[in-house]
Amino acid sequence: MSKCWDAVIIGGGVHGCSLAYHLASQGLRPLVLERSYLASGGTGRSAAGVRHQFGTEVNCLLAIENIRAFERIQEELDYPWDIEFQQGGYLLIAYSEGQLGQFQENVALQQRLGIDSVMLSPEETLRLVPELNPEGVLGASYCAKDGHVNPFHLTWAYARAAERLGATIRQYCPVISITGDDRGVRGVVTPDGTIECPNVVVAAGPWGPSLVEPLGLEVPLYSERHQIMVTEPVERFLDPMILCFDDGTYWKQTPHGSVIMGIGDPMELKGLFMSSSWSFLEEAALRISSHMPSTLGLRVVRQWAGLYDITPDSQAIIGPTPVEGLYLDLGWSGHGLQFAPSVGRILAQLISGQEPFIPVDALGLDRFQTGRLIPEPACV
Ligand SMILES: Cc1cc2nc3c(=O)[nH]c(=O)nc-3n(C[C@H](O)[C@H](O)[C@H](O)COP(=O)(O)OP(=O)(O)OC[C@H]3O[C@@H](n4cnc5c(N)ncnc54)[C@H](O)[C@@H]3O)c2cc1C
């Protein structure tokens, strides 16, 4: 096989494709290897919510850049179909005093960093979404510039733009192993042969840790199943995406009118299980219809499951590793899709020897050795 790649990216999710686009934009030649089809992992299974409203400085700074990028992405990537980025707002509702206090802290941080998020009283929350059941609503955090996107179109848009700029994307080509030793990478092994390359980026989601373990790298990350479903399309009744951390529910109405609903459940299966369950349907329908009774009559047309890849502080691991030429982009829990624009750009800068436009040292793998964890409070 050819030896002329500047970087091999393992994983054709939204992160792998965004990175390929940003590397190719700099004149480098990336190769994306995806063992299945593009967006077949967490990306295509996601609710694809996009928000500024995080509770750590690094995530808020990245989020500002993500949303700036989403606002111009259709033109930037010159994609012929609608990526469906809609800024209908994102409403995070508090049902407990603890959560309300956390939102107040988060919003103070967000506002200090220039984000237009606000706290809403119960009355303001209900004015924004009159269909909500008022029972138990203590208030909410809201940002009108947040929203959601179509995860498949987003990934394909990056992939097509990357290919136009000289990147190569191979689907149905699994990486069997990474070659090299604890001093540096040499390339990857695929069923079609070995590919030599000075830089390898592992953007393989929950499957990433087992790829780097033979090189002596321990990545503290576990996988957890998360389930989600979609209804038939109905007349538009909901602009903001809604999330309730207190019981892990979230829902949004897509531009076609279907409603996507999911729940995070601490009792969910851990490991690489992606089957769906009946109990999820019942539980999600029960919880979400209690928040919004108007969803009660909606007919579900499909359900599926995906994996969260979760680190001890629920923060991603991005950047270089002690193995020269080996980079990680893993551990995105349930909020990684929206970070693809900024993180793809940052990793491309790091790989090409530039200063990242936002420092991400805090998200390095070494934090698990130094103990400098930065827990993200605003995730499901
Ligand atoms: C139910 C659910 C809801 C979510 N909701 C949101 C949301 O609202 N907002 C948000 O921002 N995020 C959300 N997420 C999280 C988001 O989907 C992920 O964080 C994000 O898609 C991660 O993208 P990725 O490219 O890093 O990984 P993935 O999309 O998982 O891509 C990794 C790819 O690597 C491939 N791969 C693995 N091993 C190999 C190998 N050996 N060789 C080659 N290829 C390999 C896989 O096939 C996969 O396609 C949600 C996730 C789930 C499951």
Ligand as a Chemical Component Dictionary entry (heavy atoms), coordinates in Angstrom:
data_LIG
# 
_chem_comp.id                   LIG 
_chem_comp.type                 NON-POLYMER 
_chem_comp.pdbx_formal_charge   0 
_chem_comp.three_letter_code    LIG 
# 
loop_
_chem_comp_atom.comp_id 
_chem_comp_atom.atom_id 
_chem_comp_atom.alt_atom_id 
_chem_comp_atom.type_symbol 
_chem_comp_atom.charge 
_chem_comp_atom.model_Cartn_x 
_chem_comp_atom.model_Cartn_y 
_chem_comp_atom.model_Cartn_z 
_chem_comp_atom.pdbx_ordinal 
LIG C1  C1  C 0 -27.902 8.042  22.190 1  
LIG C2  C2  C 0 -26.840 9.082  22.015 2  
LIG C3  C3  C 0 -27.180 10.435 22.020 3  
LIG C4  C4  C 0 -26.201 11.413 21.857 4  
LIG N1  N1  N 0 -26.576 12.733 21.804 5  
LIG C5  C5  C 0 -25.646 13.686 21.576 6  
LIG C6  C6  C 0 -26.023 15.052 21.445 7  
LIG O1  O1  O 0 -27.192 15.408 21.558 8  
LIG N2  N2  N 0 -25.033 15.962 21.181 9  
LIG C7  C7  C 0 -23.727 15.600 21.040 10 
LIG O2  O2  O 0 -22.890 16.475 20.810 11 
LIG N3  N3  N 0 -23.340 14.312 21.176 12 
LIG C8  C8  C 0 -24.265 13.346 21.429 13 
LIG N4  N4  N 0 -23.884 12.039 21.564 14 
LIG C9  C9  C 0 -22.460 11.715 21.583 15 
LIG C10 C10 C 0 -21.884 11.707 20.196 16 
LIG O3  O3  O 0 -22.663 10.892 19.358 17 
LIG C11 C11 C 0 -20.447 11.206 20.220 18 
LIG O4  O4  O 0 -19.742 11.795 21.278 19 
LIG C12 C12 C 0 -19.746 11.550 18.920 20 
LIG O5  O5  O 0 -20.522 11.161 17.823 21 
LIG C13 C13 C 0 -18.395 10.897 18.873 22 
LIG O6  O6  O 0 -17.919 10.982 17.562 23 
LIG P1  P1  P 0 -16.632 10.200 17.162 24 
LIG O7  O7  O 0 -16.375 10.475 15.738 25 
LIG O8  O8  O 0 -15.547 10.491 18.141 26 
LIG O9  O9  O 0 -16.977 8.655  17.426 27 
LIG P2  P2  P 0 -17.903 7.642  16.635 28 
LIG O10 O10 O 0 -18.994 8.303  15.907 29 
LIG O11 O11 O 0 -18.260 6.560  17.585 30 
LIG O12 O12 O 0 -16.922 7.086  15.540 31 
LIG C14 C14 C 0 -15.930 6.138  15.811 32 
LIG C15 C15 C 0 -15.807 5.289  14.565 33 
LIG O13 O13 O 0 -14.661 4.455  14.691 34 
LIG C16 C16 C 0 -14.930 3.266  13.991 35 
LIG N5  N5  N 0 -13.969 2.259  14.444 36 
LIG C17 C17 C 0 -13.895 1.681  15.674 37 
LIG N6  N6  N 0 -12.882 0.809  15.709 38 
LIG C18 C18 C 0 -12.281 0.859  14.488 39 
LIG C19 C19 C 0 -11.181 0.182  13.907 40 
LIG N7  N7  N 0 -10.469 -0.712 14.597 41 
LIG N8  N8  N 0 -10.837 0.465  12.621 42 
LIG C20 C20 C 0 -11.552 1.379  11.900 43 
LIG N9  N9  N 0 -12.626 2.038  12.400 44 
LIG C21 C21 C 0 -12.969 1.785  13.673 45 
LIG C22 C22 C 0 -16.377 2.962  14.372 46 
LIG O14 O14 O 0 -16.967 2.082  13.441 47 
LIG C23 C23 C 0 -16.990 4.347  14.376 48 
LIG O15 O15 O 0 -17.627 4.659  13.152 49 
LIG C24 C24 C 0 -24.838 11.030 21.708 50 
LIG C25 C25 C 0 -24.490 9.681  21.686 51 
LIG C26 C26 C 0 -25.471 8.714  21.822 52 
LIG C27 C27 C 0 -25.079 7.261  21.790 53 
# 
loop_
_chem_comp_bond.comp_id 
_chem_comp_bond.atom_id_1 
_chem_comp_bond.atom_id_2 
_chem_comp_bond.value_order 
_chem_comp_bond.pdbx_ordinal 
LIG C1  C2  SING 1  
LIG C2  C3  SING 2  
LIG C2  C26 DOUB 3  
LIG C3  C4  DOUB 4  
LIG C4  N1  SING 5  
LIG C4  C24 SING 6  
LIG N1  C5  DOUB 7  
LIG C5  C6  SING 8  
LIG C5  C8  SING 9  
LIG C6  O1  DOUB 10 
LIG C6  N2  SING 11 
LIG N2  C7  SING 12 
LIG C7  O2  DOUB 13 
LIG C7  N3  SING 14 
LIG N3  C8  DOUB 15 
LIG C8  N4  SING 16 
LIG N4  C9  SING 17 
LIG N4  C24 SING 18 
LIG C9  C10 SING 19 
LIG C10 O3  SING 20 
LIG C10 C11 SING 21 
LIG C11 O4  SING 22 
LIG C11 C12 SING 23 
LIG C12 O5  SING 24 
LIG C12 C13 SING 25 
LIG C13 O6  SING 26 
LIG O6  P1  SING 27 
LIG P1  O7  DOUB 28 
LIG P1  O8  SING 29 
LIG P1  O9  SING 30 
LIG O9  P2  SING 31 
LIG P2  O10 DOUB 32 
LIG P2  O11 SING 33 
LIG P2  O12 SING 34 
LIG O12 C14 SING 35 
LIG C14 C15 SING 36 
LIG C15 O13 SING 37 
LIG C15 C23 SING 38 
LIG O13 C16 SING 39 
LIG C16 N5  SING 40 
LIG C16 C22 SING 41 
LIG N5  C17 SING 42 
LIG N5  C21 SING 43 
LIG C17 N6  DOUB 44 
LIG N6  C18 SING 45 
LIG C18 C19 SING 46 
LIG C18 C21 DOUB 47 
LIG C19 N7  SING 48 
LIG C19 N8  DOUB 49 
LIG N8  C20 SING 50 
LIG C20 N9  DOUB 51 
LIG N9  C21 SING 52 
LIG C22 O14 SING 53 
LIG C22 C23 SING 54 
LIG C23 O15 SING 55 
LIG C24 C25 DOUB 56 
LIG C25 C26 SING 57 
LIG C26 C27 SING 58 
# 
